[in-house]
């Protein structure tokens, strides 16, 4: 098993900010919009260097999405930014009607997703946004795993013609992917090859999956770890190839068990390769206020929960 190490921890939202700074210098069509959360979305460098390509929309997320749709008609590439809760749940109607239905080239880029928003509590956390966005025809859904991958994804989606939902977060987590990586939409990343079980993870849960695999390796269990950074379109080939080898699967995501990555994988396997499977996800509940680490443990998303799910699915083979 390949050993992954890190020398620093960074928040994935800062990866987005650095990606936007690069786009500000290299793509004159990119325009940034924000719903009164510039500091939280790390847009300071982009705005300082490109003030004429920034629109402060205030606390008016629906207007921001409508503005973005209009801007895209004149060749601009709008990046609409806010918290994940406000950029999906609050504006679902505008996204559906003004962006997805007409396939506008709008990038909806949201921070503070999942439980790891932490102390702001359930009203600001969102655990159903992946399900909402992936259900929209033509919407690409991306959930990168660390700072470097978020930066690479931000740059890559500017080259994609069509609506994208890019999800990232606030907590500092290990930076373990290459700084010079090429991000390919819809292409899974094989983190580690294994033979006994496939752990298919996304976002912040990828590092937890790596740690869980190391624990299990010490017990003689060989884990294949796959990073599904693009939930839609799903890399079906990579998942089917892995499941056909290991014959059992665990999915891991910082999202409700309904509608997220786990459901996408289960739908694929049920139709093409029926396989024993377990979910590591929030079990149909809202979150609460607490530190990210406390919440991840309480709601069943820690590395230990992944280890338990692997042992359970192996027992069912």
BELMOLIN-V482687 format. One line per field, one symbol per residue. ss: DSSP state (H for helix, E for strand, C for the rest). A space follows every 10 residues. Layout:
ss = ???
This chain:
ss = CCCCCCCCEE EHHHHHHHHH HHHHHHCCCE EEEECCCCCC CCCHHHHHHC HHHEEECCCC HHHHHHHHHH HHCCCCEEEE EEEHHHHHHC CHHHHHHHHH CCCCCEEEEE ECCCHHHHHH CCCCCCCCHH HHHHCCCCCE EEECCCHHHH HHHHHHHCCC CCCEEEECCC CEEECCCCCC CCCCCCCCEE EECCCCEEEE ECCCHHHHHH HHHHHHHCCC CCEEEEECCE EECCCHHHHH HHHHHHCEEE EEEEEECCCC HHHHHHHHHH HHCCCEEEEE EECCCCCCCC CHHHHHHHCC CCHHHHHHHH HHHHHCC
